[in-house]
Amino acid sequence: MPIGSDTGHGNRGRARSGKLRRFLRAELTAAFYPGMFESPRPAGAAFGALIFFAGLIVGLYAIQPDQLAAPHGPFFQAVAIGALVFGAACLLLRRYFTLLVRSIALCVAAGTITFCVAFADTPAAALSFSTSIIFALIVTYVLLPVTHSVYYSLGFAVSISVALSRHDGMLTSDSIVVLASAVAAMLGLHWLVMSALRSETDDLTRLGNRLSFDRLLAIHLREQTPSTGTTVVLIDLDHFSLTNETRQRSYGDQILVNFADRIAQAFPACVGLSRIGGDEFAFLVPDRDATAVQLSLEALRADVHGFSAGIAVRDVGETQSQLTTRASEALSTAKRSGRGTTRVHGGQYASPAAVGLAIANGEFTVVYQPIIDLDTMRAAGVEALLRWTHPTRGAISPEEFIPLCETSGAMPRLGDWVLETAMTTAAGWTIQAPPGHPPFFVSINASGIELGDPQYAARVLAIQSSSGLARGALKIELTESDYVAEFAAVNDNMAELQAAGVPIAIDDFGTGFSNLARLSEVRANVLKIDRRFISAIGLREADAPLVQSILGLARGLGSSVIAEGIETEVQAEWLRAHGCEYGQGFLFSRPVASADVASACSRIAAGQLAG
């Protein structure tokens, strides 16, 4: 459902009530505190120092000669010693000074002040102790969220007033002055804190702004341990400026507000969700890897169309500036890739140097999945698939490391290694293609980064020549989003490869944004139907016409079709009956090592299916 499509009086009423809830949440339950005391360590240090100082003051009062002889002298001495010990403990254990600990510590401090006021020997001494409530209020607003501060402050003021009323000689006016002063101080502090919050709050969405996000990120990174992961996510609404130009501004505002709510629902554990630009949002996701975040973003994209996202996971020792720069680079890559996509910046483990070392250490391998002629049920070729087994991260999914290598600049070197490995390996095979078919081929994936290199086609053809791979035995696959990118270098590379007898295949066809004009202008030799469409065959009749449409489109363009992800004989038979030439999937074979390709092809030719 498109964002901002709510219509009707009922929906407008819900929108107004939602706006009111967001306003009240921002005004009354803001979860920000002044930055320098937000993390446990500085908060514990500040609170401990104040309590220790208060203990010294009470101690000086308790050792006066007249207090030593007073009935409550031992009580004040005990309070002084307790405050000194409590303050020292807060200083020493400041890293544990969480929000819960702060709340308990403030209650203990307020209770101590109340007892000092209640058991002071004279009304004058009680009034002197009662002035400590002002410092308690300041500390409360420094250490706690605004909502908590209001309740705690009112409770402190009432308890002090009750304690003052215990003294027979205390004037009612004195108690009223203390209470009024406390309330006035509370209102003033509340206004100051809310003013500070407004400087970090986006007026439209009531989220934080860039200033807020930068501050919260700095605090989070300061508190992070080496074992704690921090993922920064940047999201940009695609073509939002066009929406503002063609529709009323209020419509665009509603899109932003709705989108902010959708992000909050999709990432309930996110930290610091902020609107950092006109149509750009940012947030942190603690303790989740990039793949998990990507899955959540894809789920969000299924509900909310039209946004690009960039992800960066913090590396050990990385600064805040470096982390946000990588996230921005990932977002820029997503936009350049045709928008509507998510890109992850790999950081150090997918840097060009790290990838080069991984190649040298044999961490990368190429496996091959047979592609079957559905008429003869014999293997016509294979698709080369890259795998990475990292020494510390283990097996890394290509969906994770390929985008990382693209954004880090490591893809050209890795892509050349795959070309050399796959073509050299395929040149050594003696597998025969089905009768009447071109030579047994190897299909190799190319990234958008590689296709954007003006020298890519020349490099591919040079590697094919040096490897001894026969003409017609190579196919190059590119994703649909890369295919629709109308860059001169992409067009030139595809044209040069096709002229040299290297067919071009569009991978995952049907998931991107191809248009007929683009397909007619730069014709692909092969369309590969994405597995999600194939999986529906035999389950939902409503999805079969979509596959039929792609098959009809391919026939009209003169392109052959490969169906990906075939897992059942029902799917294979349906595709064969509807004119699909080729298929691949677990029904026939899983990806296998190069040494096992020949035996896998022989098994398939003998009618022994793997599925």
C-alpha positions in Angstrom: 0.0 0.0 0.0 1.6 3.3 -1.0 2.4 5.7 1.8 0.0 8.6 2.3 -2.9 6.9 0.5 -5.3 7.3 3.5 -8.5 9.1 2.4 -11.8 9.9 4.0 -12.9 11.6 7.2 -12.1 8.6 9.4 -8.6 8.4 8.2 -8.0 12.1 8.6 -9.3 11.8 12.2 -6.8 9.0 12.9 -4.1 11.0 11.3 -4.9 14.0 13.7 -5.0 11.7 16.7 -1.7 10.1 15.7 -0.1 13.6 15.3 -1.4 14.5 18.8 0.0 11.3 20.3 3.4 12.0 18.7 3.4 15.5 20.0 2.5 14.4 23.6 5.1 11.7 23.4 7.8 14.2 22.3 6.7 16.8 24.9 6.1 14.7 27.9 8.0 11.4 27.5 11.1 12.5 25.7 13.8 9.9 26.3 16.7 12.3 25.8 18.8 13.8 28.6 21.6 16.4 28.4 24.3 14.8 26.4 27.3 14.8 28.7 25.5 12.9 31.5 23.5 10.5 29.3 25.9 7.5 29.5 26.4 5.7 32.8 30.1 6.7 33.5 29.7 10.5 33.5 26.3 10.3 35.2 27.8 8.2 38.0 30.8 10.4 38.3 28.7 13.6 38.6 26.2 12.1 41.0 28.9 10.5 43.2 30.8 13.8 43.4 27.7 15.7 44.5 26.8 13.1 47.1 30.3 13.0 48.4 30.3 16.8 48.7 26.9 16.8 50.4 28.3 14.3 52.9 31.2 16.7 53.7 28.7 19.5 54.3 26.5 17.3 56.6 29.7 16.1 58.4 30.8 19.6 59.1 27.4 20.4 60.5 27.4 17.2 62.6 30.7 17.8 64.3 29.8 21.2 65.6 29.9 21.2 69.5 26.3 21.9 69.9 25.3 19.1 67.5 27.6 16.6 69.1 25.6 17.0 72.3 22.2 17.2 70.5 19.8 14.2 70.6 20.0 13.8 66.9 23.7 14.3 66.6 24.5 10.6 66.0 21.9 10.5 63.3 23.6 13.4 61.3 27.0 11.8 61.8 25.6 8.5 60.4 24.1 10.5 57.4 27.4 12.1 56.8 29.3 8.9 56.8 26.7 7.2 54.7 26.8 10.0 52.1 30.6 9.9 51.9 30.5 6.1 51.4 27.6 6.3 49.0 29.3 9.0 46.9 32.5 7.1 46.8 30.7 4.0 45.7 29.0 5.9 42.9 32.3 7.2 41.7 34.0 3.8 41.8 31.1 1.9 40.2 30.0 4.6 37.8 29.9 2.3 34.8 26.9 0.5 36.3 25.0 3.8 36.8 22.1 2.9 34.5 18.7 4.5 34.5 17.3 2.2 37.1 20.3 2.7 39.4 20.0 6.5 38.9 16.3 6.4 39.9 17.1 4.4 43.1 20.1 6.6 44.0 18.0 9.7 43.6 15.3 8.3 45.8 17.9 7.4 48.5 19.3 10.9 48.2 15.9 12.6 48.4 14.9 10.4 51.4 18.1 11.3 53.2 17.5 15.1 52.6 13.9 14.6 53.9 15.1 12.9 57.1 17.7 15.6 57.7 15.0 18.2 57.4 12.6 16.3 59.6 15.1 15.6 62.4 17.0 18.9 62.4 17.2 20.4 65.9 15.9 23.8 65.0 13.5 25.2 62.4 16.4 27.3 61.0 18.5 24.2 60.5 15.6 22.5 58.8 15.1 25.4 56.4 18.8 25.3 55.6 18.7 21.6 54.8 15.5 22.1 52.7 17.4 24.3 50.3 19.1 21.1 49.1 15.9 20.3 47.2 17.0 22.8 44.5 20.2 20.8 43.9 18.2 17.6 44.0 15.9 18.9 41.3 18.8 20.0 39.1 20.4 16.5 39.4 17.0 14.9 38.6 16.6 16.8 35.4 20.2 16.1 34.4 20.1 12.4 35.0 16.6 11.3 34.2 14.2 11.6 31.2 11.7 14.5 31.4 8.7 12.4 32.4 10.6 10.8 35.3 12.0 14.2 36.3 8.5 15.8 36.7 7.2 13.0 38.9 10.3 12.8 41.0 10.5 16.6 41.5 6.9 16.8 42.6 7.5 14.0 45.0 10.6 15.5 46.4 8.9 18.9 46.9 6.0 17.4 48.8 8.2 15.2 51.0 10.3 18.2 52.0 7.1 20.3 52.8 5.8 17.5 55.0 9.2 17.2 56.8 9.2 21.0 57.5 5.7 20.8 59.0 7.0 18.5 61.7 8.7 21.4 63.4 6.4 23.2 65.9 8.1 26.5 65.4 8.1 26.4 61.6 5.9 29.1 60.0 3.4 28.0 57.4 4.7 30.8 55.2 8.2 29.3 55.3 6.9 25.9 54.1 4.9 27.6 51.4 8.0 29.5 50.2 10.1 26.4 50.1 7.4 24.5 48.2 6.8 27.4 45.8 10.5 27.8 45.2 10.8 24.1 44.4 7.9 24.2 42.0 9.3 27.3 40.3 12.7 25.7 40.0 11.1 22.6 38.5 9.1 24.6 35.9 12.3 26.6 35.0 14.3 23.4 34.6 11.5 21.8 32.6 11.5 24.7 30.2 15.2 24.7 29.8 15.4 20.9 29.1 12.4 21.1 26.7 14.1 24.0 24.9 17.2 21.9 24.5 15.2 19.0 23.3 13.4 21.1 20.7 16.7 22.1 19.2 17.2 18.4 18.6 13.7 17.6 17.4 12.2 17.6 13.9 9.1 19.8 14.0 7.2 17.6 11.5 7.8 14.0 12.6 8.7 14.8 16.2 11.7 12.6 15.8 15.3 13.6 16.5 17.1 15.7 13.9 20.7 15.3 12.6 22.1 17.0 15.8 20.3 14.5 17.9 21.4 11.5 15.8 25.0 12.5 15.9 24.9 13.0 19.6 23.2 9.7 20.3 25.5 7.9 17.9 28.6 9.3 19.7 27.2 8.2 23.1 26.4 4.7 21.8 29.8 4.2 20.3 31.4 5.4 23.5 29.6 2.8 25.5 30.1 0.0 23.0 32.2 -3.0 23.9 34.3 -4.9 21.4 31.7 -7.7 21.3 28.8 -5.3 20.7 27.8 -4.6 17.2 26.5 -1.3 16.0 24.7 -1.0 12.6 23.9 2.4 11.2 21.0 2.6 8.7 20.3 5.5 6.4 17.1 5.6 4.4 16.1 7.9 1.6 12.7 8.2 0.0 13.0 7.8 -3.8 11.8 10.7 -6.0 10.3 12.5 -3.0 11.2 16.0 -4.4 9.0 15.1 -7.5 6.2 14.2 -5.1 6.4 17.6 -3.5 6.4 19.3 -6.8 3.4 17.5 -8.2 1.3 17.3 -5.1 0.4 19.6 -2.2 3.1 20.0 0.4 0.7 18.6 3.1 0.6 15.4 1.1 4.4 15.1 1.2 4.4 15.9 4.9 1.9 13.1 5.5 4.2 10.7 3.6 7.1 11.6 5.8 5.1 11.2 9.0 3.6 7.9 7.9 7.0 6.6 6.8 8.6 7.5 10.2 5.9 5.5 11.9 6.5 2.5 9.6 10.2 2.5 10.4 9.5 2.6 14.1 7.1 -0.4 13.7 9.6 -2.4 11.6 12.5 -1.7 13.9 11.1 -1.5 17.5 14.6 -2.0 19.0 16.2 0.8 17.0 18.0 3.6 18.7 18.0 7.3 17.8 15.5 7.2 14.9 15.9 10.6 13.4 15.0 12.6 10.3 18.3 14.0 9.3 17.3 15.6 6.0 14.3 16.5 3.9 13.5 12.9 2.9 16.3 11.1 4.7 16.1 9.1 8.0 18.8 7.5 10.1 18.8 5.1 13.1 21.0 2.6 14.9 20.4 -1.1 15.4 22.4 -2.6 18.3 23.5 -6.3 18.3 22.1 -7.2 14.8 24.1 -8.1 11.8 23.7 -6.5 8.3 21.8 -9.5 6.9 19.1 -9.4 9.6 18.7 -5.6 9.1 18.4 -6.2 5.3 15.7 -8.7 5.8 13.7 -6.2 8.0 14.2 -3.5 5.4 12.9 -5.8 2.6 9.9 -6.6 4.8 9.3 -2.9 5.1 9.8 -2.4 1.4 7.1 -4.9 0.7 4.7 -2.7 2.6 6.2 0.7 1.7 7.5 1.1 -1.8 10.0 3.6 -3.0 13.1 4.0 -0.8 16.8 3.3 -0.9 18.8 2.3 2.1 22.5 2.1 3.1 23.9 0.0 5.9 27.2 0.0 7.7 28.3 -2.2 10.6 31.0 -0.7 12.8 34.4 -2.2 12.6 36.6 -2.4 15.7 38.4 1.0 16.3 36.3 2.8 13.7 35.5 6.4 14.4 32.0 7.9 14.2 32.9 9.9 11.1 34.2 6.8 9.3 31.1 4.8 10.2 28.6 7.4 9.0 30.7 8.0 5.8 30.5 4.3 5.0 26.7 4.3 5.5 26.4 7.3 3.3 28.5 5.6 0.6 26.3 2.6 0.8 23.2 4.7 0.4 24.7 6.5 -2.6 25.5 3.1 -4.2 21.9 2.0 -3.7 20.7 5.2 -5.4 23.0 4.7 -8.3 21.9 1.1 -8.7 18.4 2.2 -9.8 16.9 3.1 -6.4 14.6 0.9 -4.5 17.5 -1.2 -3.2 19.6 -1.7 -0.1 23.3 -1.7 -0.1 25.7 -2.7 2.7 29.2 -1.2 3.1 31.6 -3.9 3.9 34.1 -2.0 6.0 37.5 -3.5 6.6 36.7 -7.2 6.1 35.6 -6.6 2.5 38.2 -3.9 1.6 40.3 -4.3 -1.5 43.3 -5.3 0.6 41.3 -7.8 2.6 39.7 -9.4 -0.5 43.1 -9.6 -2.2 44.5 -11.4 0.9 41.4 -13.7 0.9 42.0 -14.6 -2.7 45.7 -15.4 -1.9 44.7 -17.5 1.1 42.1 -19.6 -0.9 39.1 -18.4 1.0 37.1 -17.9 -2.2 35.8 -20.9 -4.2 33.7 -21.2 -7.3 30.9 -23.8 -7.4 28.8 -24.7 -10.4 25.0 -25.4 -10.7 23.9 -27.2 -13.9 21.5 -25.6 -16.3 19.2 -28.1 -17.9 17.6 -28.3 -21.4 14.1 -29.1 -20.4 13.3 -30.8 -23.7 16.2 -33.3 -23.6 16.7 -33.2 -19.8 20.4 -32.9 -20.3 22.8 -30.3 -18.9 23.5 -27.5 -21.4 25.8 -25.5 -19.2 26.4 -24.3 -15.7 26.2 -21.1 -13.7 29.4 -20.2 -11.8 28.6 -19.2 -8.2 31.0 -17.6 -5.8 31.5 -18.7 -2.2 33.5 -17.1 0.6 34.6 -19.0 3.8 36.1 -16.4 6.0 38.6 -17.6 8.7 36.7 -15.8 11.6 33.2 -15.1 10.1 32.7 -18.5 8.6 30.6 -18.9 5.4 29.4 -15.5 4.3 26.4 -15.3 2.1 26.9 -13.8 -1.4 23.9 -11.6 -0.7 26.0 -10.0 2.0 29.6 -9.9 0.7 28.9 -9.0 -3.0 27.3 -5.6 -2.1 30.1 -5.0 0.4 32.8 -5.6 -2.2 30.9 -3.4 -4.6 30.8 -0.5 -2.2 34.4 -1.0 -0.9 35.9 -1.0 -4.3 37.0 -4.6 -4.1 34.7 -5.9 -6.8 36.8 -5.4 -9.9 39.7 -7.6 -8.6 37.3 -10.2 -7.2 35.3 -10.2 -10.5 38.4 -10.7 -12.6 39.5 -13.6 -10.3 36.1 -15.3 -10.8 36.3 -14.8 -14.6 39.8 -16.4 -14.8 38.9 -19.2 -12.4 35.5 -20.1 -14.0 36.7 -19.8 -17.7 40.0 -21.7 -17.1 38.1 -24.5 -15.3 35.4 -24.7 -18.0 37.9 -24.8 -20.8 39.2 -28.1 -19.3 35.9 -29.9 -19.3 35.0 -32.4 -22.1 31.2 -32.3 -21.4 29.1 -32.5 -24.5 26.0 -30.2 -24.8 22.7 -31.7 -26.1 22.6 -32.2 -29.9 22.0 -29.1 -31.9 23.1 -26.8 -29.1 26.1 -24.5 -28.8 29.1 -25.8 -26.7 28.6 -26.6 -23.1 28.7 -23.1 -21.5 29.6 -21.4 -18.3 27.5 -18.5 -17.2 29.2 -15.9 -15.0 27.6 -13.1 -13.0 28.8 -9.5 -13.5 28.1 -6.7 -11.1 26.9 -3.2 -12.0 30.3 -1.9 -10.8 32.1 -4.1 -13.3 29.8 -3.2 -16.2 30.3 0.5 -15.4 34.1 0.0 -16.2 34.6 1.0 -19.9 37.3 -1.7 -20.1 35.2 -4.6 -18.8 34.2 -6.2 -22.1 37.8 -6.1 -23.4 39.0 -7.7 -20.2 36.4 -10.5 -20.4 37.3 -11.3 -24.0 41.0 -11.2 -23.2 40.5 -13.7 -20.3 38.4 -15.9 -22.6 41.1 -16.0 -25.2 43.9 -16.7 -22.7 41.9 -19.5 -21.0 41.2 -21.3 -24.2 37.4 -21.3 -23.6 35.6 -21.9 -26.9 33.5 -19.2 -28.6 29.9 -19.5 -27.6 30.8 -21.3 -24.3 30.5 -18.1 -22.2 27.5 -16.2 -21.0 27.5 -13.1 -18.8 24.7 -12.5 -16.4 23.7 -9.2 -14.9 20.8 -8.3 -12.5 17.8 -6.5 -13.8 18.6 -3.3 -11.8 22.0 -3.2 -13.5 20.4 -3.8 -16.9 18.0 -0.9 -16.7 20.8 1.5 -15.6 21.2 3.5 -18.8 24.9 4.3 -18.5 27.0 4.6 -21.6 29.6 2.2 -20.3 27.0 -0.5 -19.5 25.5 -0.2 -23.0 28.9 -0.3 -24.7 30.1 -3.3 -22.7 26.9 -5.3 -23.5 27.1 -4.4 -27.2 30.8 -5.4 -27.4 30.3 -8.7 -25.7 27.3 -9.6 -27.8 29.2 -8.7 -31.0 31.9 -11.1 -29.9 29.5 -13.9 -29.5 29.0 -13.7 -25.7 25.3 -13.8 -24.9 23.9 -11.5 -22.2 21.4 -12.9 -19.6 19.2 -10.8 -17.3 19.2 -12.5 -13.9 16.2 -12.4 -11.5 14.0 -11.1 -14.3 10.6 -9.8 -13.1 11.9 -8.4 -9.8 13.2 -5.1 -11.1 11.9 -2.3 -13.3 12.6 -3.3 -16.9 10.5 -1.5 -19.5 9.8 -2.5 -23.1 11.7 0.4 -24.5 14.8 -0.6 -22.7 14.4 -4.3 -23.7 13.9 -3.3 -27.3 16.9 -0.9 -27.3 19.5 -3.3 -25.8 18.2 -6.8 -26.3 19.2 -9.5 -23.8 19.8 -13.0 -25.2 18.5 -14.7 -22.1 15.9 -13.9 -19.5 16.2 -15.8 -16.2 12.8 -16.0 -14.4 13.3 -15.4 -10.6 12.7 -18.3 -8.3 9.9 -16.6 -6.4 7.7 -16.8 -9.5 8.7 -20.4 -10.2 7.9 -21.5 -6.6 4.3 -20.5 -7.1 3.7 -22.9 -10.0 1.4 -25.7 -8.8 0.5 -23.8 -5.7 -1.4 -20.6 -6.8 -3.0 -20.6 -10.2 -3.1 -16.8 -10.1 0.7 -16.7 -10.5 1.0 -18.8 -13.6 -0.2 -16.1 -16.0 2.8 -13.9 -14.8 5.3 -16.6 -15.8 3.4 -17.1 -19.1 3.6 -13.4 -19.8 7.4 -13.5 -19.3 7.7 -16.5 -21.6 5.6 -14.7 -24.2 7.7 -11.5 -23.9 10.9 -13.6 -24.4 9.5 -15.2 -27.5 8.6 -11.8 -28.9 12.1 -10.5 -28.2 13.8 -13.6 -29.6 15.3 -14.4 -26.2 15.6 -17.8 -24.6 14.4 -18.3 -21.0 16.0 -20.0 -18.0 13.7 -20.8 -15.0 15.5 -20.5 -11.7 14.7 -22.4 -8.5 12.9 -25.5 -9.9 12.4 -27.8 -7.0 9.5 -30.1 -8.1 8.8 -32.2 -11.2 5.4 -30.5 -11.4 7.2 -27.2 -11.9 9.6 -28.7 -14.5 6.7 -30.2 -16.5 4.6 -27.1 -16.4 7.5 -25.0 -17.7 8.4 -27.5 -20.4 4.7 -27.6 -21.5 4.6 -23.8 -21.7 7.7 -23.4 -23.9 10.5 -22.6 -21.3 13.8 -23.9 -22.8 16.0 -24.2 -19.8 15.8 -24.6 -16.0 18.0 -24.9 -13.0 17.3 -25.7 -9.4 17.6 -28.3 -6.6 15.4 -30.7 -8.5 18.3 -31.3 -10.8 21.4 -30.5 -8.8 22.7 -28.3 -6.0 25.8 -26.3 -6.8 28.8 -28.6 -6.9 32.6 -28.3 -7.0 34.3 -28.3 -10.4 35.5 -31.8 -10.0 31.9 -33.0 -9.6 30.3 -31.2 -12.6 30.8 -34.1 -15.1 29.3 -36.7 -12.8 26.4 -34.4 -11.9 25.7 -33.9 -15.6 25.9 -37.6 -16.3 23.5 -38.4 -13.5 21.0 -35.9 -14.8 21.3 -37.3 -18.3 20.5 -40.7 -16.9 17.3 -39.4 -15.4 18.5 -39.4 -11.8 17.1 -36.3 -10.2 18.4 -34.8 -7.0 15.2 -33.3 -5.8 
